Structures are given as structure tokens and as C-alpha cells.
Amino acid sequence: MRARWHLLRFGAGRGDAGMSTSEYAMGTIAACAFAAVLYKVVTSGPVAAALQSVVEKALHAKF
């Protein structure tokens, strides 16, 4: 009974409980690459102009 409870509690066949150091490193590199691409997109001319237009419209809205 005790062995069965242990299997139910901790799971049977659960070999890995989390990420290893190399997986954390790859995740960090992927997140940094995504942030760099997003920064380039947001700071590009057309996107910056569109964002500025949205902010200006919001500031000049009549209540």
C-alpha cells in the first residue's frame, strides 16, 4: 500500500522534474533574440509613426 501511495504521489515514469542548465541557456538565448527582433520592429519608422499617431489621437480625444 505504501509503494502504491508513493507512485500516485510522485508519479510513475516521471524521469525529469525540470529543465537542465543547457535548457535554461537555450531559453535565455531565444528570449534575447526575440526581444532584439521585437525592439527592431517597434523602433522601425512605420511602426514608430503608427504608435505616435495612436498616442496623439488618444491625447486629443474629447471626453
C-alpha angles and dihedrals in degrees: 000000000000092000091050091051090050091053092049093047100044099025131244116259097008098144101170125042098185149342123306125229093264091052090051089050093051091047091051092049091049092049092050092049091050090049091051092051092046091049091052091050095047094046094047117113102252095043093046090050091050092049091048090051092052092050092048092050090049092050093049096046117128117233 
